Amino acid sequence: MTQVEERPPPQVPPPPERPVYTRRRGVSDRARSERRLGWLLCAPAAIVMLAVAGYPIAYAIYLSLQRSDLRFPNAQKFVGFDNYVSVLTASRWWTDLQTTVVITVIAVAFEFVIGMGLALVMHRALVGRGLVRTTILVPYAIITVVAALAWQFAFTPGTGFVNEWLGTDRAWLTERGTSLFVIIATEVWKTTPFMALLLLAGLALVPDNLVQAAKVDGATAFQAFRKVTLPLMKGAILVALLFRTLDSFRIFDTIFIQTQGANDTESVSILGYNQLLNRLNLGIGSAISVLIFICVIIIAVIFVRVFGANLAQQRGDA
Amino acid sequence: MHGQLSKKALWTVAAIVVGVYALVPFVWIISLSLKRPGDLTDGRFIPRSITWDNYSNIFDQNVFTSALRNSIGIAAISTIIAVLLATTTAYAIARLDFPGKRFVLGAALAIAIFPQISIISPLFDIWRRIGLYDTWPGLIIPYLTFTLPLSIWLLSAYFRQIPWELEQAAEVDGATPFQAFRRVIVPLAAPGMFTAAILAFIFAWNDFLFAISLTSTDRARTVPAAIAFFQGASQFQQPTGQIAAAAVVVTVPVVIAVLIFQKRIVSGLTSGAVKG
């Protein structure tokens, strides 16, 4: 047991150092032209990203500080943080934030557990490995709206097979708890394959002989998995969890299709959408958008801080 | 021997469970699309009898055919633009040494994870003013916010693995730079571009939020939006069968493509995310 724990981590050779001579001797002509070419080749994409994302975000921040209601187009004026105060003092925002967090935490937790199971099956299966790898991609390939509809119909009394199979006549999408269950189940079903693939790629990086060595040293399969495999997969796990958490936090399609936010199943994205497109209140809607953006940044920072892994290093140019 | 056998049985069961998990909702929506109107509420998983009426019905409706046209056109154009822009960027990031390349990658990552809802309000406002609301470019442009970062990440990871020395080797062997590029580099880079294109296309094909926020009519409404609003067309009778048929029509081609190119897609989905 303890021997397993004491085993030193695998030695990773340090990345080769970048050639530094260009900087020490001043920038040579060749380096300068390489630089220029690099910038030139990146420029179109950088400009497009700036235009399609940077500018709208800046504009959203600007709008969030204005009273801007399309029903009263002439009453637009600067109101400072009034919109934020309105949003943050309304219980609606907090209920929806809570709903979103509940959906995100439960969905990602299940995705992680099921995804790890799927990854292990794909990694180790003696039988039908190729078939598993193929079928698992089906949920990934189905568009979210269709997945949401399929699950909605399955749970609709009369139409769906779920009540038939369970012998119940429950109206699943008419109360909060069961609605959230259906929404989360849809999310988990649709996105677990993605999680599984990321985890599988992480599993593939774990050297087989380390796991074998642990078993020779007397570790059970489960101990070897927990003490050797999991720590070595930390980077892959972090990336998978971070991606799925951020993605799940902006959940919109499934809820819009299945409940439209009824019975307190509204997520913050649905709230923002309704303010913008049903109430046409650009100011309040933009404030909500900016708040969601801030939440996403907070989640990302927490992940990187708490899990202690440096994403940039993890993804760095190796 | 006995242990080996029971292990095999265990893995077989695991594989079957995975298969059921992945396929049940998919088979269910196909089954719904094939049911006769009278059987729609029988709650059976497998239809009693099969009809193709739902399919012929949706192809007779302009709502669906124009949405299909819009979806294909908008997703394809957004994908092509993204992959072309990403190819030059990824080439520069993989092969050239210049300050700021980490910044480009970081910006792409930041854009890939930001919530789309954040830019709905400005786009809604700007598009109405400059006449892009409910047009193809009105969706193609916001789709670049995910197709482009995705392609940049994927291609820069891919291009790092290409043995670029082959290009010089070809030139040493007497090929002109252009020949070396066309005969050596293009064949090496093409699979990566193809993978990026499939994934970007799937993302664009899947979008719902931009589609319902920035379109209002057949002019630019894509299939996911059309299906969602199709549902609300009649309050008294849900056209469940037709919705299911439309869902199958937009799903099956993607599923087939994904299954054909599964190796590429799996490596594409994971290369950028794990190995960097």
Chai-1 contact restraints between the chains, C-beta under 6 A:
chainA,res_idxA,chainB,res_idxB,connection_type,confidence,min_distance_angstrom,max_distance_angstrom,comment,restraint_id
A,E34,B,L96,contact,1.0,0.0,6.0,A-B,restraint_1
A,R35,B,F98,contact,1.0,0.0,6.0,A-B,restraint_2
A,G38,B,A92,contact,1.0,0.0,6.0,A-B,restraint_3
A,G38,B,L96,contact,1.0,0.0,6.0,A-B,restraint_4
A,G38,B,F98,contact,1.0,0.0,6.0,A-B,restraint_5
A,L41,B,T88,contact,1.0,0.0,6.0,A-B,restraint_6
A,L41,B,A92,contact,1.0,0.0,6.0,A-B,restraint_7
A,C42,B,T89,contact,1.0,0.0,6.0,A-B,restraint_8
A,C42,B,A92,contact,1.0,0.0,6.0,A-B,restraint_9
A,C42,B,V104,contact,1.0,0.0,6.0,A-B,restraint_10
A,P44,B,L85,contact,1.0,0.0,6.0,A-B,restraint_11
A,A45,B,L85,contact,1.0,0.0,6.0,A-B,restraint_12
A,A45,B,T89,contact,1.0,0.0,6.0,A-B,restraint_13
A,A46,B,V104,contact,1.0,0.0,6.0,A-B,restraint_14
A,V48,B,L144,contact,1.0,0.0,6.0,A-B,restraint_15
A,M49,B,A107,contact,1.0,0.0,6.0,A-B,restraint_16
A,M49,B,I111,contact,1.0,0.0,6.0,A-B,restraint_17
A,V52,B,I141,contact,1.0,0.0,6.0,A-B,restraint_18
A,V52,B,L144,contact,1.0,0.0,6.0,A-B,restraint_19
A,V52,B,T145,contact,1.0,0.0,6.0,A-B,restraint_20
A,A53,B,I111,contact,1.0,0.0,6.0,A-B,restraint_21
A,A53,B,T145,contact,1.0,0.0,6.0,A-B,restraint_22
A,P56,B,I119,contact,1.0,0.0,6.0,A-B,restraint_23
A,P56,B,P122,contact,1.0,0.0,6.0,A-B,restraint_24
A,P56,B,L123,contact,1.0,0.0,6.0,A-B,restraint_25
A,Y59,B,P122,contact,1.0,0.0,6.0,A-B,restraint_26
A,A60,B,S118,contact,1.0,0.0,6.0,A-B,restraint_27
A,A60,B,S121,contact,1.0,0.0,6.0,A-B,restraint_28
A,A60,B,P122,contact,1.0,0.0,6.0,A-B,restraint_29
A,L63,B,S121,contact,1.0,0.0,6.0,A-B,restraint_30
A,V121,B,A14,contact,1.0,0.0,6.0,A-B,restraint_31
A,V121,B,V18,contact,1.0,0.0,6.0,A-B,restraint_32
A,A125,B,W11,contact,1.0,0.0,6.0,A-B,restraint_33
A,L126,B,K8,contact,1.0,0.0,6.0,A-B,restraint_34
A,L126,B,W11,contact,1.0,0.0,6.0,A-B,restraint_35
A,V127,B,K8,contact,1.0,0.0,6.0,A-B,restraint_36
A,V127,B,W11,contact,1.0,0.0,6.0,A-B,restraint_37
A,V127,B,T12,contact,1.0,0.0,6.0,A-B,restraint_38
A,V127,B,A15,contact,1.0,0.0,6.0,A-B,restraint_39
A,G128,B,A15,contact,1.0,0.0,6.0,A-B,restraint_40
A,V132,B,A15,contact,1.0,0.0,6.0,A-B,restraint_41
A,V132,B,V18,contact,1.0,0.0,6.0,A-B,restraint_42
A,T134,B,L259,contact,1.0,0.0,6.0,A-B,restraint_43
A,T134,B,Q262,contact,1.0,0.0,6.0,A-B,restraint_44
A,T135,B,G19,contact,1.0,0.0,6.0,A-B,restraint_45
A,T135,B,A22,contact,1.0,0.0,6.0,A-B,restraint_46
A,I136,B,A22,contact,1.0,0.0,6.0,A-B,restraint_47
A,L137,B,V258,contact,1.0,0.0,6.0,A-B,restraint_48
A,L137,B,Q262,contact,1.0,0.0,6.0,A-B,restraint_49
A,V138,B,A22,contact,1.0,0.0,6.0,A-B,restraint_50
A,V138,B,F26,contact,1.0,0.0,6.0,A-B,restraint_51
A,V138,B,V255,contact,1.0,0.0,6.0,A-B,restraint_52
A,P139,B,A22,contact,1.0,0.0,6.0,A-B,restraint_53
A,A141,B,V254,contact,1.0,0.0,6.0,A-B,restraint_54
A,A141,B,V255,contact,1.0,0.0,6.0,A-B,restraint_55
A,A141,B,V258,contact,1.0,0.0,6.0,A-B,restraint_56
A,I142,B,T251,contact,1.0,0.0,6.0,A-B,restraint_57
A,I143,B,N206,contact,1.0,0.0,6.0,A-B,restraint_58
A,I143,B,P224,contact,1.0,0.0,6.0,A-B,restraint_59
A,T144,B,N206,contact,1.0,0.0,6.0,A-B,restraint_60
A,V145,B,F208,contact,1.0,0.0,6.0,A-B,restraint_61
A,V145,B,P224,contact,1.0,0.0,6.0,A-B,restraint_62
A,V145,B,I227,contact,1.0,0.0,6.0,A-B,restraint_63
A,V146,B,A247,contact,1.0,0.0,6.0,A-B,restraint_64
A,V146,B,T251,contact,1.0,0.0,6.0,A-B,restraint_65
A,L149,B,A247,contact,1.0,0.0,6.0,A-B,restraint_66
A,A150,B,P25,contact,1.0,0.0,6.0,A-B,restraint_67
A,A150,B,W28,contact,1.0,0.0,6.0,A-B,restraint_68
A,A150,B,I29,contact,1.0,0.0,6.0,A-B,restraint_69
A,F153,B,L32,contact,1.0,0.0,6.0,A-B,restraint_70
A,A154,B,W28,contact,1.0,0.0,6.0,A-B,restraint_71
A,G158,B,T41,contact,1.0,0.0,6.0,A-B,restraint_72
A,T159,B,T41,contact,1.0,0.0,6.0,A-B,restraint_73
A,F161,B,G43,contact,1.0,0.0,6.0,A-B,restraint_74
A,F161,B,F45,contact,1.0,0.0,6.0,A-B,restraint_75
A,E164,B,G43,contact,1.0,0.0,6.0,A-B,restraint_76
A,L197,B,V266,contact,1.0,0.0,6.0,A-B,restraint_77
A,L197,B,L269,contact,1.0,0.0,6.0,A-B,restraint_78
A,L197,B,T270,contact,1.0,0.0,6.0,A-B,restraint_79
A,L198,B,T270,contact,1.0,0.0,6.0,A-B,restraint_80
A,L198,B,A273,contact,1.0,0.0,6.0,A-B,restraint_81
A,A201,B,T270,contact,1.0,0.0,6.0,A-B,restraint_82
A,A201,B,V274,contact,1.0,0.0,6.0,A-B,restraint_83
A,G202,B,V274,contact,1.0,0.0,6.0,A-B,restraint_84
A,A236,B,V274,contact,1.0,0.0,6.0,A-B,restraint_85
A,V239,B,A273,contact,1.0,0.0,6.0,A-B,restraint_86
A,L246,B,I113,contact,1.0,0.0,6.0,A-B,restraint_87
A,R250,B,P115,contact,1.0,0.0,6.0,A-B,restraint_88
A,F252,B,L209,contact,1.0,0.0,6.0,A-B,restraint_89
A,D253,B,F208,contact,1.0,0.0,6.0,A-B,restraint_90
A,S269,B,I117,contact,1.0,0.0,6.0,A-B,restraint_91
A,G272,B,I117,contact,1.0,0.0,6.0,A-B,restraint_92
A,L276,B,I120,contact,1.0,0.0,6.0,A-B,restraint_93
A,L276,B,S121,contact,1.0,0.0,6.0,A-B,restraint_94
A,L277,B,S213,contact,1.0,0.0,6.0,A-B,restraint_95
A,L282,B,S121,contact,1.0,0.0,6.0,A-B,restraint_96
A,L282,B,D125,contact,1.0,0.0,6.0,A-B,restraint_97
A,G285,B,S121,contact,1.0,0.0,6.0,A-B,restraint_98
A,S286,B,S121,contact,1.0,0.0,6.0,A-B,restraint_99
A,S289,B,I117,contact,1.0,0.0,6.0,A-B,restraint_100
A,S289,B,S118,contact,1.0,0.0,6.0,A-B,restraint_101
A,S289,B,S121,contact,1.0,0.0,6.0,A-B,restraint_102
A,I292,B,P115,contact,1.0,0.0,6.0,A-B,restraint_103
A,I292,B,I117,contact,1.0,0.0,6.0,A-B,restraint_104
A,F293,B,S118,contact,1.0,0.0,6.0,A-B,restraint_105
A,V296,B,P115,contact,1.0,0.0,6.0,A-B,restraint_106
A,R315,B,G276,contact,1.0,0.0,6.0,A-B,restraint_107
A,G316,B,G276,contact,1.0,0.0,6.0,A-B,restraint_108
A,A318,B,G276,contact,1.0,0.0,6.0,A-B,restraint_109
